[in-house]
Amino acid sequence: MVASGLLAYRFGADHVGQFNQLVMLHLVAGQLAAMGIHLSCLHYLSATSLDSSRRAHGARVALGAVTLIGTATGLVLAALAPVIERSFDSPDLA
């Protein structure tokens, strides 16, 4: 609310709408990028023994998977930016 108010005061209502569209895309893409790996990692790591090397390995694998999937999701969104811009009818969104 504060960010929207500051944006509206400084840049106008059009920019607030674009900001809200980008936040919505960020939230949806972030959930797609994580793909529930954080919850799976939490479950796996809590079920393993107290061996710190096994936990560290599991955490590294999960971090690598999220990084790879997140990068791919970001690249897809960047490639689809013109399509998203036209679908939202926001010429300055991309």
C-alpha positions in Angstrom: 0.0 0.0 0.0 2.8 2.4 0.9 4.7 1.6 -2.3 1.6 2.1 -4.4 0.9 5.4 -2.8 4.4 6.6 -3.3 4.4 5.5 -6.9 1.1 7.2 -7.5 2.3 10.4 -5.9 5.6 10.4 -7.8 4.8 8.8 -11.2 1.0 8.7 -11.6 -1.7 6.0 -11.7 -0.5 4.4 -15.0 2.8 3.5 -13.4 1.1 2.0 -10.3 -0.9 -0.2 -12.6 2.2 -1.4 -14.4 3.9 -2.0 -11.0 1.0 -4.1 -9.9 1.1 -6.1 -13.1 4.8 -6.8 -12.7 4.3 -7.8 -9.0 1.6 -10.2 -10.1 3.8 -11.7 -12.7 6.7 -11.9 -10.2 4.5 -13.8 -7.7 3.2 -16.3 -10.2 6.6 -16.9 -11.8 8.3 -17.2 -8.4 5.9 -20.0 -7.4 6.5 -21.7 -10.7 10.3 -21.3 -10.3 10.3 -22.8 -6.8 8.1 -25.7 -7.8 7.7 -26.7 -4.2 11.4 -27.6 -3.9 11.7 -25.6 -0.7 9.1 -27.7 1.0 10.5 -31.0 -0.3 14.0 -29.9 0.9 12.6 -29.1 4.3 10.9 -32.5 4.5 14.0 -34.4 3.3 16.5 -32.5 5.5 14.4 -33.0 8.6 14.0 -36.7 7.9 17.7 -37.3 7.4 20.2 -38.2 10.1 22.2 -35.6 12.0 25.0 -36.1 9.5 25.9 -32.5 8.5 27.5 -33.6 5.2 24.3 -35.3 4.0 22.3 -32.3 5.0 24.7 -29.9 3.3 24.6 -32.0 0.1 20.8 -32.0 0.1 20.7 -28.3 0.6 23.2 -27.7 -2.3 21.2 -29.9 -4.6 18.0 -28.1 -3.8 19.7 -24.7 -4.2 21.1 -25.8 -7.6 17.7 -27.0 -8.7 15.9 -23.8 -7.7 18.6 -21.7 -9.3 18.4 -23.6 -12.6 14.6 -23.6 -12.7 14.4 -19.9 -11.6 16.8 -18.9 -14.3 14.9 -20.8 -16.9 11.6 -19.2 -15.7 13.2 -15.7 -15.9 14.5 -16.3 -19.4 11.0 -17.5 -20.5 9.4 -14.4 -19.0 12.0 -12.2 -20.7 11.3 -13.9 -24.0 7.6 -13.6 -23.6 7.7 -9.9 -22.5 6.3 -8.5 -25.7 3.4 -11.0 -25.7 2.7 -10.3 -22.0 2.8 -6.6 -22.8 0.2 -6.9 -25.6 -2.0 -9.2 -23.5 -2.2 -6.7 -20.6 -2.5 -3.8 -23.1 0.4 -2.0 -21.4 2.7 -0.6 -24.0 5.4 0.4 -21.5 5.4 -2.8 -19.4 8.3 -4.6 -21.1 
